[in-house]
Amino acid sequence: LFKSKLLQAREMQTGVKEKFSFYRSACILQWTLIEGPSLFAVICFFLTGNYAFLALAVVLMLFFAMMAPSRLKIIFQLQLSEEEIAQL
């Protein structure tokens, strides 16, 4: 889902603000799809006491932290031109 939204954002012929808005919604979708299983693993840990669920939740949270946006990541993923980078 994230990749298809990212491709749509790249192909948009609108300004940088619209592309960035679309990119932001794609990122929120991606983070939600990571956060949901993580919360589920934490709940399963509390219900069962199985530390495998806790380890899974920690791994998912680390993966979630690695997905944090940065200026370089946005420029790379949206394949922005020099003029668009100046507007960002």
C-alpha positions in Angstrom: 0.0 0.0 0.0 2.8 2.4 0.9 4.7 1.8 -2.3 1.6 2.3 -4.5 0.8 5.6 -2.7 4.4 6.6 -3.0 4.3 6.0 -6.8 1.1 8.1 -7.0 2.8 10.9 -5.1 5.8 10.8 -7.5 3.6 11.0 -10.6 1.6 13.9 -9.3 1.9 17.0 -11.5 1.0 19.4 -8.7 3.2 21.4 -6.3 5.5 20.2 -3.6 3.0 20.9 -0.8 0.5 18.6 -2.4 3.1 15.8 -3.0 4.2 16.2 0.6 0.7 16.0 1.9 0.1 12.8 -0.1 3.4 11.4 1.1 2.4 12.2 4.7 -0.8 10.3 4.4 1.1 7.3 2.9 3.5 7.4 5.8 0.7 7.5 8.4 -0.9 4.5 6.7 2.5 2.6 6.8 3.0 3.5 10.5 -0.5 2.3 11.4 0.1 -1.0 9.7 3.3 -1.4 11.9 1.8 0.0 15.1 -1.3 -2.3 15.1 0.6 -5.6 15.3 2.9 -4.1 17.8 0.1 -3.2 20.1 -1.5 -6.6 19.6 1.8 -8.3 20.6 2.0 -6.2 23.8 -1.6 -7.2 24.6 -0.8 -10.8 24.0 2.2 -10.6 26.3 0.0 -9.2 29.1 -2.6 -11.9 28.6 -0.2 -14.9 28.3 3.0 -13.8 29.9 5.0 -15.2 26.9 8.1 -13.1 26.4 8.2 -14.0 22.7 5.3 -11.5 22.3 7.3 -8.9 24.1 10.3 -9.5 21.9 8.1 -9.2 18.8 6.7 -5.9 20.1 10.2 -4.5 20.7 11.4 -5.5 17.2 8.3 -3.9 15.7 8.9 -0.7 17.7 12.5 -0.6 16.6 11.3 -1.0 13.0 8.8 1.7 13.6 11.5 4.1 14.8 13.6 3.3 11.7 10.8 4.5 9.5 10.9 8.0 10.9 10.9 10.6 8.2 13.9 12.8 7.4 14.5 15.5 4.8 16.8 13.2 2.8 14.4 10.3 3.0 11.6 12.4 1.7 13.7 13.8 -1.1 14.9 10.3 -2.1 11.5 8.6 -1.9 9.6 11.4 -3.8 12.5 11.9 -6.3 12.2 15.6 -6.0 13.9 18.0 -8.4 16.2 20.8 -7.3 13.4 23.4 -7.6 11.1 21.3 -5.5 13.8 20.7 -2.9 14.2 24.5 -2.6 10.4 24.8 -2.0 10.5 22.1 0.7 
